[in-house]
Amino acid sequence: MNTLAVLLASLVVASSVKAQMKIEPAEYRQADAVLEGFIAYDAGVTTPRPGVVIVHDYMGVSDYVKMRAEQIVKLGYVAFVADIYGKGVHPTSPEEASKQAGKFRRDIALMRARAQAAIDELKKRSVVDPKKVAAMGYCFGGGVALELARSGADIAGVISFHGSLNTPNPEDAKNIKGSVLVLHGADDPHVKAEVVHAFQEEMRNAKVDWQFVSYGGAVHAFTQTKAGNDPSKGAAYNALADQRSFEEMTRFLREIFSH
């Protein structure tokens, strides 16, 4: 087959794969609250497959997490973008976002309940194997994923990308049922060294299956291009850390879903 034929064949395959990607709004509830996230999956696959809940950063459900959902689908899984804030709540400024995130950081029980609602909704879907579900999150969402694990959620594992590590209930780590992967900017000024140490001690004391990967030169929000490129501001994109953390996530998901 000549080079042109190979190229055309690859384009047909890529087009076919792209055409199978489905991203649909998903309205669900937690108690009386109406939540609206997204579910993404490959419609060309008919058998149930592992599912991953993705929790947004402090700006709420956005194109960023939808992009991450598409990446998860391309790895062979179903992705469910969770909505922690509630339907129609979309912060438009850092101040407003901090206010929304603060509400849940002050009410860990509510935070955990909102995350669990997404897990429950994902497990209901016929395209998902309910015995193979994980959660991951970015910044605020990373902290949510860790709190979900601490709640004793029946999931295979959680991943935190540059997320908050501290918790008012460190003893709850004993409830963690799955594996934990933390992907951290080694120079993140928002997560002090003593917080990192306390988190690692929390995991050790609870005998959790945990991994902690620090990326040198990376600060907060290292996976987000919109964070800019000035590390001195405390939050900045780092292409190498983004790539490495994605590869680490890929390996972790493959491992926990192989059981």
Number of C-alpha atoms within 10 A of each C-alpha: 6 6 8 9 10 11 12 11 12 12 12 12 12 11 11 12 14 13 12 13 16 16 18 12 12 18 17 19 16 17 9 6 12 14 21 22 24 21 27 24 25 21 13 12 11 9 9 15 19 22 31 31 27 33 29 28 24 22 22 25 26 13 10 15 22 21 10 16 25 21 15 23 21 16 12 15 25 27 31 30 28 34 27 31 25 20 16 11 16 16 18 10 10 11 11 14 18 14 14 19 21 13 13 18 18 11 10 18 13 15 21 22 17 24 25 23 19 28 25 14 17 25 19 11 14 12 20 21 18 20 14 22 27 27 32 27 25 26 24 25 28 27 26 31 31 28 29 27 30 21 21 16 19 20 21 23 28 31 28 27 29 29 27 25 23 17 19 10 12 17 13 16 23 18 15 26 18 20 20 23 21 24 25 28 26 19 20 23 15 15 19 12 13 10 15 17 12 15 19 17 13 20 20 14 13 16 12 18 14 15 14 13 15 16 19 13 14 25 27 26 26 32 26 18 14 12 17 14 15 12 20 10 12 16 25 22 21 24 15 15 21 20 12 15 21 17 11 17 21 13 11 19 26 14 12 17 16 9 7
